[in-house]
Protein backbone atom coordinates (compact mmCIF):
# COMPACT_ATOMS: atom_id res chain seq x y z
CA UNK A 1 0.00 0.00 0.00
CA UNK A 2 2.84 2.37 0.84
CA UNK A 3 4.43 1.84 -2.63
CA UNK A 4 1.04 2.24 -4.33
CA UNK A 5 0.52 5.55 -2.51
CA UNK A 6 3.93 6.77 -3.68
CA UNK A 7 3.11 5.81 -7.27
CA UNK A 8 -0.25 7.62 -7.13
CA UNK A 9 1.35 10.70 -5.57
CA UNK A 10 4.10 10.74 -8.21
CA UNK A 11 1.48 10.40 -10.95
CA UNK A 12 -0.57 13.28 -9.57
CA UNK A 13 2.51 15.52 -9.26
CA UNK A 14 3.65 14.64 -12.79
CA UNK A 15 0.22 15.35 -14.27
CA UNK A 16 0.00 18.65 -12.40
CA UNK A 17 3.47 19.64 -13.67
CA UNK A 18 2.56 18.82 -17.27
CA UNK A 19 -0.75 20.65 -16.95
CA UNK A 20 1.00 23.70 -15.52
CA UNK A 21 3.53 23.70 -18.36
CA UNK A 22 0.71 23.52 -20.93
CA UNK A 23 -1.21 26.29 -19.18
CA UNK A 24 1.93 28.43 -19.19
CA UNK A 25 1.93 28.17 -23.00
CA UNK A 26 -1.68 29.36 -23.26
CA UNK A 27 -3.16 32.86 -23.11
CA UNK A 28 -5.76 33.71 -20.48
CA UNK A 29 -8.46 33.12 -23.13
CA UNK A 30 -7.12 29.67 -24.07
CA UNK A 31 -5.23 30.20 -27.35
CA UNK A 32 -1.64 28.94 -27.71
CA UNK A 33 0.64 31.70 -26.44
CA UNK A 34 2.98 33.25 -29.02
CA UNK A 35 3.39 36.53 -27.15
CA UNK A 36 6.71 38.21 -26.52
CA UNK A 37 9.56 39.94 -28.33
CA UNK A 38 11.32 37.75 -30.89
CA UNK A 39 14.21 38.08 -33.34
CA UNK A 40 15.11 36.37 -36.60
CA UNK A 41 18.60 37.91 -36.84
CA UNK A 42 20.92 35.35 -38.43
CA UNK A 43 23.67 34.96 -41.01
CA UNK A 44 21.37 32.53 -42.82
CA UNK A 45 19.80 34.32 -45.79
CA UNK A 46 16.74 33.62 -47.94
CA UNK A 47 18.62 32.02 -50.84
CA UNK A 48 21.50 29.57 -50.52
CA UNK A 49 24.94 31.12 -51.19
CA UNK A 50 26.87 29.39 -53.97
CA UNK A 51 29.55 28.11 -51.58
CA UNK A 52 27.07 25.67 -50.02
CA UNK A 53 25.96 22.53 -51.85
CA UNK A 54 23.07 21.53 -49.59
CA UNK A 55 20.54 22.83 -47.09
CA UNK A 56 22.38 21.41 -44.09
CA UNK A 57 25.71 22.91 -43.03
CA UNK A 58 28.47 21.24 -41.05
CA UNK A 59 29.78 22.63 -37.77
CA UNK A 60 33.05 23.52 -39.50
CA UNK A 61 31.26 25.44 -42.27
CA UNK A 62 29.08 27.25 -39.73
CA UNK A 63 32.14 28.27 -37.68
CA UNK A 64 33.86 29.49 -40.82
CA UNK A 65 30.83 31.62 -41.74
CA UNK A 66 30.73 33.14 -38.25
CA UNK A 67 34.47 33.92 -38.34
CA UNK A 68 34.22 35.54 -41.77
CA UNK A 69 31.31 37.70 -40.59
CA UNK A 70 33.24 38.82 -37.51
CA UNK A 71 36.26 39.77 -39.65
CA UNK A 72 34.05 41.63 -42.12
CA UNK A 73 32.39 43.54 -39.28
CA UNK A 74 35.75 44.50 -37.81
CA UNK A 75 36.90 45.75 -41.23
CA UNK A 76 33.87 48.06 -41.46
CA UNK A 77 34.69 49.73 -38.15
CA UNK A 78 38.44 49.78 -38.76
CA UNK A 79 39.00 50.54 -42.46
CA UNK A 80 42.41 52.17 -41.99
CA UNK A 81 45.75 51.01 -40.71
CA UNK A 82 47.07 52.56 -37.50
CA UNK A 83 48.13 56.12 -38.17
CA UNK A 84 46.40 56.21 -41.56
CA UNK A 85 43.67 58.79 -42.20
CA UNK A 86 41.12 59.12 -45.04
CA UNK A 87 41.95 61.45 -47.88
CA UNK A 88 39.84 64.54 -48.44
CA UNK A 89 36.89 63.90 -50.72
CA UNK A 90 36.80 60.14 -50.18
CA UNK A 91 33.58 58.30 -49.46
CA UNK A 92 33.06 58.38 -45.69
CA UNK A 93 30.99 55.19 -45.82
CA UNK A 94 27.58 54.35 -44.41
CA UNK A 95 26.59 52.89 -41.06
CA UNK A 96 29.15 51.60 -38.64
CA UNK A 97 28.33 48.29 -37.00
CA UNK A 98 26.78 49.89 -33.92
CA UNK A 99 23.68 50.30 -36.11
CA UNK A 100 23.73 46.78 -37.53
CA UNK A 101 22.32 43.56 -36.13
CA UNK A 102 22.53 40.94 -38.89
CA UNK A 103 23.20 38.06 -36.50
CA UNK A 104 26.50 36.38 -35.69
CA UNK A 105 25.93 32.80 -36.88
CA UNK A 106 23.81 30.58 -39.11
CA UNK A 107 20.58 29.47 -37.50
CA UNK A 108 19.78 25.92 -36.41
CA UNK A 109 16.59 23.90 -36.78
CA UNK A 110 16.40 20.53 -35.04
CA UNK A 111 20.02 20.96 -34.03
CA UNK A 112 21.27 21.35 -37.63
CA UNK A 113 22.73 24.48 -39.21
CA UNK A 114 20.96 25.77 -42.32
CA UNK A 115 22.50 27.37 -45.41
CA UNK A 116 19.25 29.07 -46.49
CA UNK A 117 15.80 29.98 -45.27
CA UNK A 118 14.44 28.38 -48.44
CA UNK A 119 13.73 24.67 -48.12
CA UNK A 120 11.96 24.42 -51.48
CA UNK A 121 13.01 24.49 -54.29
CA UNK A 122 15.69 22.10 -53.10
CA UNK A 123 18.47 24.07 -54.80
CA UNK A 124 17.81 26.95 -52.38
CA UNK A 125 17.12 29.44 -55.19
CA UNK A 126 13.94 31.38 -55.98
CA UNK A 127 12.12 29.96 -59.05
CA UNK A 128 11.86 33.36 -60.73
CA UNK A 129 10.06 33.95 -64.00
CA UNK A 130 12.76 36.13 -65.50
CA UNK A 131 10.44 37.45 -68.21
CA UNK A 132 8.12 38.84 -65.52
CA UNK A 133 11.06 40.32 -63.63
CA UNK A 134 12.16 41.95 -66.89
CA UNK A 135 8.70 43.48 -67.31
CA UNK A 136 8.90 44.84 -63.75
CA UNK A 137 12.46 46.15 -64.18
CA UNK A 138 11.56 49.67 -65.44
CA UNK A 139 9.32 50.41 -62.45
CA UNK A 140 11.95 48.96 -60.11
CA UNK A 141 14.60 51.17 -61.72
CA UNK A 142 12.44 54.28 -61.40
CA UNK A 143 11.89 53.62 -57.71
CA UNK A 144 15.58 54.12 -56.98
CA UNK A 145 16.52 56.71 -59.61
CA UNK A 146 13.67 59.17 -60.19
CA UNK A 147 13.21 62.04 -57.78
CA UNK A 148 10.34 64.10 -59.12
CA UNK A 149 8.06 63.31 -56.19
CA UNK A 150 8.46 61.49 -52.86
CA UNK A 151 5.84 58.89 -53.81
CA UNK A 152 8.08 57.72 -56.65
CA UNK A 153 10.67 56.57 -54.12
CA UNK A 154 10.75 53.24 -52.29
CA UNK A 155 8.57 52.63 -49.24
CA UNK A 156 11.64 52.20 -47.04
CA UNK A 157 12.94 55.64 -47.98
CA UNK A 158 9.47 57.05 -47.29
CA UNK A 159 9.35 55.46 -43.80
CA UNK A 160 6.19 53.50 -44.60
CA UNK A 161 7.33 49.86 -44.71
CA UNK A 162 10.76 48.49 -43.89
CA UNK A 163 13.28 47.63 -46.61
CA UNK A 164 13.08 44.14 -48.05
CA UNK A 165 10.38 41.90 -46.66
CA UNK A 166 11.11 42.50 -42.97
CA UNK A 167 7.44 43.36 -42.37
CA UNK A 168 6.30 40.47 -44.52
CA UNK A 169 4.65 38.38 -45.27
CA UNK A 170 6.88 36.46 -45.47
CA UNK A 171 8.89 38.05 -42.64
CA UNK A 172 12.57 37.91 -43.67
CA UNK A 173 15.71 38.98 -41.85
CA UNK A 174 17.55 42.10 -42.96
CA UNK A 175 20.69 44.00 -41.95
CA UNK A 176 19.33 45.40 -38.68
CA UNK A 177 16.17 45.86 -36.55
CA UNK A 178 15.12 42.21 -36.85
CA UNK A 179 12.74 42.24 -33.89
CA UNK A 180 9.02 41.48 -33.71
CA UNK A 181 6.56 41.78 -30.85
CA UNK A 182 3.54 39.49 -30.88
CA UNK A 183 0.47 40.53 -28.87
CA UNK A 184 -2.73 38.45 -28.69
CA UNK A 185 -6.31 39.22 -27.74
CA UNK A 186 -9.52 37.24 -28.33
CA UNK A 187 -9.97 37.00 -32.09
CA UNK A 188 -6.76 38.83 -33.03
CA UNK A 189 -2.98 38.47 -33.24
CA UNK A 190 -0.90 41.61 -33.75
CA UNK A 191 2.71 41.53 -34.97
CA UNK A 192 4.63 44.75 -34.37
CA UNK A 193 7.61 44.96 -36.72
CA UNK A 194 10.60 46.87 -35.35
CA UNK A 195 11.68 48.16 -38.76
CA UNK A 196 9.49 51.20 -39.49
CA UNK A 197 7.15 50.28 -36.61
CA UNK A 198 4.66 48.47 -38.85
CA UNK A 199 1.81 46.63 -37.17
CA UNK A 200 0.13 43.69 -38.90
CA UNK A 201 -3.25 42.74 -37.44
CA UNK A 202 -4.31 39.14 -38.09
CA UNK A 203 -8.01 38.41 -37.72
CA UNK A 204 -8.65 34.93 -36.35
CA UNK A 205 -11.40 33.25 -38.41
CA UNK A 206 -12.23 36.70 -39.75
CA UNK A 207 -13.81 37.70 -43.05
CA UNK A 208 -11.69 38.86 -45.95
CA UNK A 209 -11.57 42.54 -46.78
CA UNK A 210 -13.02 43.57 -50.15
CA UNK A 211 -10.48 42.99 -52.94
CA UNK A 212 -10.05 46.71 -53.61
CA UNK A 213 -8.70 47.23 -50.06
CA UNK A 214 -5.01 46.31 -50.03
CA UNK A 215 -3.22 47.08 -46.74
CA UNK A 216 0.51 47.81 -46.78
CA UNK A 217 1.23 44.34 -45.32
CA UNK A 218 -1.62 42.57 -47.10
CA UNK A 219 -4.90 41.21 -45.75
CA UNK A 220 -4.12 38.52 -43.14
CA UNK A 221 -6.66 36.02 -41.77
CA UNK A 222 -5.64 33.25 -39.39
CA UNK A 223 -6.87 30.10 -37.70
CA UNK A 224 -5.47 27.58 -35.25
CA UNK A 225 -4.48 24.05 -36.18
CA UNK A 226 -3.72 22.57 -32.79
CA UNK A 227 -0.91 24.70 -31.34
CA UNK A 228 0.01 26.20 -34.73
CA UNK A 229 -1.24 29.58 -35.92
CA UNK A 230 -1.87 29.38 -39.68
CA UNK A 231 -2.11 32.74 -41.47
CA UNK A 232 -3.11 33.29 -45.10
CA UNK A 233 -2.43 36.70 -46.62
CA UNK A 234 -3.80 38.03 -49.92
CA UNK A 235 -4.44 41.41 -51.57
CA UNK A 236 -0.88 42.70 -51.33
CA UNK A 237 -0.32 46.41 -51.87
CA UNK A 238 0.79 47.46 -55.36
CA UNK A 239 3.73 49.45 -53.99
CA UNK A 240 4.91 46.38 -52.06
CA UNK A 241 5.46 44.38 -55.26
CA UNK A 242 9.23 44.70 -55.24
CA UNK A 243 10.93 44.27 -51.86
CA UNK A 244 14.62 45.05 -51.95
CA UNK A 245 17.24 44.69 -49.25
CA UNK A 246 20.94 43.84 -49.21
CA UNK A 247 20.12 40.24 -48.34
CA UNK A 248 17.19 39.53 -50.64
CA UNK A 249 15.12 40.90 -53.51
CA UNK A 250 11.67 39.43 -54.09
CA UNK A 251 8.53 40.16 -56.09
CA UNK A 252 5.14 39.64 -54.41
CA UNK A 253 2.29 40.51 -56.77
CA UNK A 254 -1.18 41.56 -55.65
CA UNK A 255 -2.76 38.14 -56.29
CA UNK A 256 -0.12 36.10 -54.44
CA UNK A 257 -1.15 33.97 -51.47
CA UNK A 258 1.35 33.74 -48.62
CA UNK A 259 0.73 31.07 -46.00
CA UNK A 260 2.56 31.30 -42.67
CA UNK A 261 2.71 28.87 -39.75
CA UNK A 262 3.78 29.91 -36.24
CA UNK A 263 4.46 27.05 -33.80
CA UNK A 264 5.78 27.61 -30.28
CA UNK A 265 8.39 24.86 -29.91
CA UNK A 266 9.83 25.95 -26.56
CA UNK A 267 9.81 28.76 -24.03
CA UNK A 268 12.40 30.62 -26.10
CA UNK A 269 11.62 29.73 -29.71
CA UNK A 270 8.89 29.82 -32.37
CA UNK A 271 9.24 27.84 -35.59
CA UNK A 272 8.21 30.16 -38.43
CA UNK A 273 7.30 28.46 -41.71
CA UNK A 274 5.94 30.00 -44.90
CA UNK A 275 5.05 29.32 -48.50
CA UNK A 276 4.55 31.81 -51.35
CA UNK A 277 2.16 30.91 -54.17
CA UNK A 278 2.58 33.58 -56.87
CA UNK A 279 2.27 32.20 -60.38
CA UNK A 280 2.70 35.68 -61.90
CA UNK A 281 6.29 36.10 -60.71
CA UNK A 282 7.46 32.51 -60.07
CA UNK A 283 7.49 29.17 -61.87
CA UNK A 284 6.65 27.29 -58.69
CA UNK A 285 5.61 27.75 -55.07
CA UNK A 286 8.56 28.51 -52.79
CA UNK A 287 8.82 27.60 -49.11
CA UNK A 288 11.01 28.52 -46.18
CA UNK A 289 11.43 28.13 -42.46
CA UNK A 290 13.41 29.80 -39.71
CA UNK A 291 13.40 30.13 -35.92
CA UNK A 292 12.14 33.21 -34.10
CA UNK A 293 14.18 33.38 -30.88
CA UNK A 294 13.12 35.17 -27.74
CA UNK A 295 14.83 38.56 -27.41
CA UNK A 296 15.63 40.37 -24.19
CA UNK A 297 14.26 43.85 -23.53
CA UNK A 298 11.66 45.90 -25.32
CA UNK A 299 11.22 47.21 -28.83
CA UNK A 300 11.87 50.93 -28.94
CA UNK A 301 10.36 53.40 -31.37
CA UNK A 302 11.82 53.39 -34.86
CA UNK A 303 11.75 57.15 -35.41
CA UNK A 304 12.15 57.10 -39.17
CA UNK A 305 10.06 60.11 -40.21
CA UNK A 306 11.57 62.28 -37.48
CA UNK A 307 15.10 61.81 -38.80
CA UNK A 308 14.37 61.28 -42.49
CA UNK A 309 16.60 64.00 -43.91
CA UNK A 310 17.46 61.79 -46.87
CA UNK A 311 14.11 62.24 -48.62
CA UNK A 312 14.31 66.03 -48.59
CA UNK A 313 17.99 65.85 -49.60
CA UNK A 314 17.28 63.44 -52.47
CA UNK A 315 14.60 65.72 -53.91
CA UNK A 316 16.61 68.89 -53.31
CA UNK A 317 19.68 67.32 -54.91
CA UNK A 318 17.67 66.38 -57.98
CA UNK A 319 16.38 69.94 -58.32
CA UNK A 320 19.95 71.28 -58.02
CA UNK A 321 21.13 68.84 -60.66
CA UNK A 322 18.35 70.00 -62.98
CA UNK A 323 19.33 73.64 -62.36
CA UNK A 324 22.95 72.95 -63.25
CA UNK A 325 21.99 71.08 -66.43
CA UNK A 326 19.77 73.88 -67.76
N, C-alpha and C positions, 0 to 999 in steps of 0.2 A: 504493500500500500504506500509505503514511504517513497519508493522509486516511482510508482505511478503518479503520485502527487507532484514529484519533481518534474516528470515529463509533461504533465498538464500545465504546470506553472511556466515551464520553458516555452511550451507552445503558445500560451497566452501572451507572454512577453514578446516572443518573436512576431506574432501576428500584430500586436500593437505597434511594434517598431516599424514593420512594413507599412501598416496603415498610416502611421504618422509620416513616413517618408513620402508616400503617395499624396497625402493631404498637403504636404509642404510644396508639392509640384502642381498644386491646383490653386486657382484664384478663389476668392471668397464666394463667387457665384458658380463655381464648379467646373470652369473650363481649364484645360491644361495651361500652366503658367509659363509664359514666354517673356515675362516682364524683366526689365533691367537694361543696363547699358552694355552693348556688345561691340566688338571690333572684328573686322575681316582683314586687317592689315597683314600682309604676307608678301614674301618674294615670289610666291606662285602667281602667275598671271593667267589671263583668260586662255590664250593660245599657247601651245607647247613650243618653247624655244627649239631651234634646230639642233642644238647640242644634245638634246635628249631623244632617245629612240623609243621610249615607252612612257606610259602614264606613271608607273611607279619608279621611284628614284632611290638609289642606294644611300646608305648613311654617308659614305665617302663623297658621293656627288652632292648631297645636301650640305655637308660641311664645306665643300669647295665653293658652293654658291653663296653661303653665308660669309665666308672669308673674302670673296671677291666683292660682295656688297659693302662690307666694312671698309675695304681698301678704297673703293670708289667714293664712299661717303667721306672718308678722310681727305681724299684728293680735292673734293669740292671745297672743303673748309680750309685747306692748306695748299692753294694752287702754286705758291712760290717757294723757292728755296730760301733758307735762312739768309737774311740780309738783302734779298732781292725784292724789288718793288715794281708795281705795274707801271708801264709807260703811259704818258699822257695820251688820252684819246682812245685807249683800249677799252674793249667791252668789260664793264665791271661785273658782269654775270648777273644771275637771277637770285633766287632764294639760297641762303645757306641752310645747312641741314637742321638748324633749330626749328625751321618751319615744316620740315618733312617728317612723315611717319609712314614709310612704305612697308614696314616690317623688317625683321632681321633674319628670317629664315623661311624656308619652304614650309607650307602647312602639312599636317598629317591627318589622315582619316583612317580609322581602324589600325593605328600604329604604323602606317606606311606613308612615307613622303610622296607628294604628288608633284609632277612636272607641269601640270596645267589644271585650270579649273574645269575645262572641257573634258568630259568623259565620252562624249559622242559628238561627231565622228571619232573613230578610234585613232585617227592620225593626229588628233589634238588641234586641228585647224578648222576655221569656220568654212562651211560649204557655200561660199559666196557665189551669187550669179553676177559674174563680172560685167555682163552687158548692162544689168540694172544699175550696178555701181557706176558704170560709165555714164549712164543717163543722169544719175544724181550728181555727178562730179561738178558740173557748172554751178549748181546752187551751193554745194559744199565749198567750192573755191570762193564764191562771193561772200560767204559768211565770214571768211577770215581775211578778205582783201578790200572789200568795199567799205566806205566810211561816209556815205551820204546821209545816213540816219541811224540812230542807235538800234532800231529794230532790225536792221540788216545784220547786226553782229550776232555772235553766238550767245546762247542763253547763259553760259558761264560768265562771259564778260559782262553781261547785263545783270548779274546777280539774281537770276530767276531760278535756275536749276544748276546743280553742280556739273563740272566738266565730266566727260565720259558718261558712264551709266552708274555713277555712285548712288543716285537716288533710285534708280531702277524704274520698273523691273526689266531685266534682272539687276540686282544690286551687286555691282562689281567693285573691287578694290582699286584705288587710285594712289596718287603720290603722297597724299596726306589727308587728314580729317576723315578717317575711315571708321567713324563711330556711328552707332545707331542706338536710339532708345525706343524700346517697345513698351507701350502702355495699353492695358486692356480694360474694357468696361463691358457690361452686358450688351451683346450685339455688335461690338466694334473692337477692332485692333488698330492702334495708331503706331506708325513707325516714323519717328523723328530722325531725319538724316542730318548728320553734323554739317556736311558740306552744303552751304547755302540755306541752312535751316529749313529744308523742305519737310513737310509733314504729309505722309500718305495715310489716308483713312480707309481701312478695309471694312466693308459692311459684311457681317456674318449672315449668311443666307438672305442677303438683301436683293432687291430688284436692280436690274441694270439701268443705268442712266440712258436717256434717249441718245441715239447714235450721233446727233449733231453736237452733243456736249462731250468735249474731249479734254479732261483735266491734264495739267502739266505732266503728272506721273501716271496717266491712264486711269481707267475706271476699274477698280479692284473689288471683287466680291469673293468672300471666303466661306469655307465650311470645315468642319472637323471630321477627320477620319481617324477615330481612336484618339491618340495623343498628338496627331500631326495636323497642323493647320495647312490646308490646301487653298491657295489663292489663285484665281484666274483673272487676268487683266487684259482688257480690250480697249478699243477707242483711244489709241495713243495720239498725243498732240502732234500736229503737223511739224512744228518747230523742234520736236524731239526726234525727228527721223534719224538724223546723223549725230551720233554721240562720240565725241573725240576726246581722248586723253592720251598721255604719253604711253600708257600701258595697253590700251585697246582702242579700236575704232570699229563701231558697229552701226548698222542700219536697222531701225525698227520702224516698219511702216504702220500706217494707221490701222490696218486690218489684222495685224499680227495678234496672236494669242500667246501670252506668256503665262506659264503655270509654275507656281512656286510651292515648295513644301518646307515647312518649318517644324522640326522635330527636336524637342528638348532631350538630349541624350545623357546629360549629367547636370549637376549643379552649376557647372562653369562652361557649358558648351551647348550650342544649338547646331544641328546639322541642317544646312541650307541647301536645298536642291532646286533646280529649275530646268525648264525646257522652253524653247522659243520655236513657235510654229509660224513661219512667215514665208509663204511661198512666192511672194513678190521679190524678196531680196536674196533668198537662199534656195539651194537645190534640195535641201533636206532639213528636217528638224534638227536643232542642236541642243545639247544638254550639258549641264555642269553641276558641280557640287563643291561646297567649301564649308569649313567650320566658322561659326560666329562664336568668338570666345568672350567670356565675361571680362569687362574692362573696369578698372578701379576709377572712382571719382565720378564727376558729373560731366555732362556736355555743356559747354559754355556757348554763349551766343557767337554766331559766325557773322560778324558785322561787316558784310560785304558792301552794301550800298553806302554805308557811312564813310568807308575809305576807298571808294571806287574812283580814284583819280584817273585811272587808265582810260575809261570811256570818254571823259571830257578831253583828255589829251590826245586820244586817237582821232576824234572828230576835229579838234583844233589843228592837229598836225596835218590832216588831210586838207583843211581849208588853206593852211599856209603853203602847202605844196602846190595847190591849185593857183594861189596868188603868184608864186614864183614862176610858174609855167605859163602865165598869161603873156 
